[in-house]
Amino acid sequence: MICYIEGLAFKEENAKENFLILKGFEEKKSDRARAIDTFESLYDMTKKSEYLKEAVQLSYMFRNDKIHELIKIEDKNLSKDTNYLRVKTAYFLDIGDNLKALEVAKKLVELEPVSRNYSFLALAQEKLGLYNDSLQSYKKSYELNPNENTLLDLSNIYIDKLNDEDSAIKELETYRKLKGCTANICVKLVDIYEKYSRYLEIIEIYKDLYEQTKNQVFLETIINFYLYTKDYQNAIDILKKYGNNNKLLVEIYGFIKDYDKAIDTAKNSYESTKDIEFLAMKAIYLYEKYESNISDEVLYEILLNFEKSANQLDNDVYQNYYGYLLIDYDINIKKGLELIEKAILKEPESPYYLDSLAWGYYKLNECEKANQIMQKINDEEFFNNKEGKLHMKAIEKCLKGKK
């Protein structure tokens, strides 16, 4: 009879435990605070380590204040449980008890010498100012699992704590050569190289990043760097290689006075895209090429290209350029003035647009009006160029009745 009663009591206790287990796992889905209480009750009732472990993990994961009480409970069965020890290490690091974190982390790597445990140890050592020890622990972690997060931690120790950027660069560049230019690793390298103005290395990294991501920001940065340093050939090579910005390519050819390539690129680009801006660009560089000795045939081609593009594009640069040519060559002064006035609406203080407008009125023999417009120009550099001086002199002569 006694055995039966004891067995019944055991079954009732077992049933209660099973009920609480089910209750705890259901509460994990909706009420984690109650789930923590349930697993704590299970531990108090049974002294089974797995319930304490579950309560600790839940309270740490969801930042429940119960963690402060639960973590103090000593359970010999958990003293060698590496998952539990990782939570303890993380907890002590969070509350700033770095000595306790170091103690637990050392035990952790003894029990389970794997990468993530060495990273815990390294972090505890770092927080205690044991930077050389931390470096060695990060190296061991990286050796066991060469991932970029650990490498970034390792490089941060080199840079921020040991003032050894050369070693950081060596580690990061080795990773880059072996595994490619991941965003995190290469951004870190760029940060270091920028500090020392090592722009050539930065450009090589951006090339790698563009190849991997096809993000236009990297390509634009490369091109802008080459333009800033006046390395036009490399800018041209990049643009030709990726073929993503033929308008800029035309402009660079024009800037370095390679007018034939500027004209050919604009012509071919228009034929392949039907983008009429290439017609306007072609017109500009045809004029730049033949300006000193322009034939009627070439002038006709230039004006025809502008006629097909400038009005539709509504771009002040093309409007001014086309308008000025119509005026300067006495083709259609009225139309030229209309185009230039449109350009001035967009850039009312442009010395070049004001000069074009004044030149139109000069051509109409309205010298006083031309002079008034020229007086609005406050750009000394403009009056130092040949065309500016020539126009001013002609207008002054016109005012004296000597046109």
Secondary structure as GFF3:
##gff-version 3
##sequence-region A 1 403
A	DSSP	alpha_helix	2	30	.	.	.	ID=ss1
A	DSSP	alpha_helix	32	46	.	.	.	ID=ss2
A	DSSP	alpha_helix	49	61	.	.	.	ID=ss3
A	DSSP	alpha_helix	67	70	.	.	.	ID=ss4
A	DSSP	three_ten_helix	76	78	.	.	.	ID=ss5
A	DSSP	alpha_helix	82	95	.	.	.	ID=ss6
A	DSSP	alpha_helix	98	111	.	.	.	ID=ss7
A	DSSP	alpha_helix	115	127	.	.	.	ID=ss8
A	DSSP	alpha_helix	131	144	.	.	.	ID=ss9
A	DSSP	alpha_helix	148	156	.	.	.	ID=ss10
A	DSSP	pi_helix	157	161	.	.	.	ID=ss11
A	DSSP	alpha_helix	165	179	.	.	.	ID=ss12
A	DSSP	alpha_helix	183	195	.	.	.	ID=ss13
A	DSSP	alpha_helix	199	213	.	.	.	ID=ss14
A	DSSP	alpha_helix	216	228	.	.	.	ID=ss15
A	DSSP	alpha_helix	232	242	.	.	.	ID=ss16
A	DSSP	alpha_helix	246	255	.	.	.	ID=ss17
A	DSSP	alpha_helix	259	273	.	.	.	ID=ss18
A	DSSP	alpha_helix	277	290	.	.	.	ID=ss19
A	DSSP	three_ten_helix	291	293	.	.	.	ID=ss20
A	DSSP	alpha_helix	296	307	.	.	.	ID=ss21
A	DSSP	alpha_helix	310	313	.	.	.	ID=ss22
A	DSSP	alpha_helix	316	328	.	.	.	ID=ss23
A	DSSP	alpha_helix	333	346	.	.	.	ID=ss24
A	DSSP	alpha_helix	351	363	.	.	.	ID=ss25
A	DSSP	alpha_helix	367	374	.	.	.	ID=ss26
A	DSSP	alpha_helix	380	384	.	.	.	ID=ss27
A	DSSP	alpha_helix	386	399	.	.	.	ID=ss28
###
